[in-house]
């Protein structure tokens, strides 16, 4: 096996603005619609504007290809939703997840949303996802994967409720691997030996 190296941490830039109406938020979104690498989150008048670093996108992609490899190897039907904007004015919430999936069937709301955290702003992402109704949210920060499952509130859990047989320690090892291609190749080899 190849030596495992930890990726270095980079921060995205995040600007948080309080007291923004929904119509102001929509106008700001329109003003940025042709600017690549900018994402928005809105909750009850608080707006986050975040620029996304290449490292953020690399980490998001690595988690995605590993998760997709796992589901294919285990015969779990899934639909990649990517980062569609979720939420609406009536909820007072809107966000584009870094990555999201439906399991078994296509649905309007993803079963699983993934957030890569290189910096955080002033919005409670779990409250935002709760209003939207996403059952499970994964946060990747500083080489650690934290999983939250929605009951009445989100509860941090030790295993994915949606993918209970997924070995999270193994997944984290390959998320932190030095090379995405080699990580996926070795991850699949280990899964086939289990």
N, C-alpha and C positions, 0 to 999 in steps of 0.2 A: 504494500500500500504506500501511497505517496504521503509525504509529511504534511500534516495539517497546519495551516497558518491562519491566524486571526486577521480579518480585514481591519483596516484602520477606520476610525470613525470620522465622519465629516458632518458638518451641520448644514441644514437647509436654512434659508432666511425666512423669518415669519414676522409679519406685522399684524397686530391685533388692534382693532378699532371698535370702541364701544359706542352705543347710541346710534346705530345705523338702521334705518327703516328698511323694510322689505323692498320697496321701490328703489331706494338708494343702492341697496345691494345688487339688485338686478341691473341697474344702470352701470355699476362698477364692473360686473361680470361682462356686460356687452362691450365695455371699453377695452377689456383685456382679451376678448374672444380670439384675436389673431396673435396673441403673445404666447409662445410655447413655454412650457415648464412652469406655469403658474396655476395653483389650485386654490380653491376657496372652500371655507366652511363657515356656516352661519347658524347661530342659535340665539334666539330671543334678543335680537338687536346687537349681538357681538359678531363681528366679522373677522375672520382670519384670512390673510392673503399670504400664501406660502410659495416661495420659489423652490423648485425641486432640483437637487443636485444629481449628477450622473451616478454617484454612489448610492443614492436613494433608489434610483431606477434599477441599478444592478442588483441591489438586495431584494427589491420587489420581484424582479424577474427570477432570481435564484429561488426564492421561496415558492413562486408559482410553478416553475418547472419541476421542482422536487415534489410538491404536493400533487401535481398532475401525474407525475411518474408513479407515485404511490397509489393513487386512485386507479390508474390503468392496470397496474400490477395486481391489485386486489379486486379488480372487476367492478369497481364502483362507478356507476354512471354519473357524469358530472357535466355541467355547462359553465364555461368560463363567461362571466359577466363583465370582467374587466373593471373599469372605473366609471360606470354610468353615474350621472348625478342622481342622488336619491333625496327625497324629501319634497316638501311643498310649503307654501305660505301658511296654510291652516295648521301645520305642525310647528311653525316657527323655526323650522330646521331644514337645512340642506347641506349635503356633503357629497363629494366624490371620493369613494374609497380608493385606496391604492390598488387593490385587487379584490375581486369578489367571485363567489361561485354559488351555483345552485346544485344540489345533490339530487339525483334520481329523476327529477323533472324540472322543466323550465318554470320559473315563477317570476312575478313582478318584483318581489323583494328577494335579495340574495339570502341564502341560508348562512353563508359565511363571508365576513368582510375581513380584510387584512389591512393593517395600518403599519407603515414603517415610520418610526419616530426618530428623527435626527435632531429635532427641536420641537418644543411644544409651545403652544400659545395659550390663550385664555379660555378656550372652549372645552367643555367637558364632552369628550367624544362619545363616552358611553351613554350619556343622557341623550345625545343626538341620535345615536344608533337605536336606543330604546324607543324613542318616538317613531322612528321609521319602522321598527319591528324586526330588526335583524337578529336571528336567534343566537349566533355565535360570532364573537369578534376576537381576532388575534392581534396583539400588539408586539412588534419586534423593536426592541430598544437595547442598545449596548450589549448585543450578543445574547440577549435573553428573550425568550418567547413567553408571553403571558396570555392566557386564554380566559375569556369571559363568556359565560353562558347566561342567557336571559331566562329567568323564571319570572317573578314579579319585578325584580331588579336584576342587574347583572351580578353574577357571583363569579369570583375567580375560581377556576377549577384546575386540577392537576392533569387531567386528560381531556381531550376533545370529546364532547358529548356526541358530536356528529360523526367523528371518526375514532371511536373508542379504542381500536386496536393499533392505532398509529403510535409508534415509539417516539415520543417527543425528544428524548435525549439523542437518539440517532438522527432525527430530522435536524435538530439544532447543530449537531456536529457537522453535517453537510451544508447547512446554510453558511456556516463560518468557514467552510473549506476555501482554499486559496484559488481554486479554478472551478467555474461553473460547470463546464463540460465534464471534467473528471469527477466532480461531486455527484452529478446525476448518474454517471456511469457506475461509480462505486456504490451509490445508494441502491440502485436497481440490483446490483450483484448481491448485496447484503440482504435485500428483501427476498430474493429468490432462494437464499440459503435458509431463510427462517421457516 
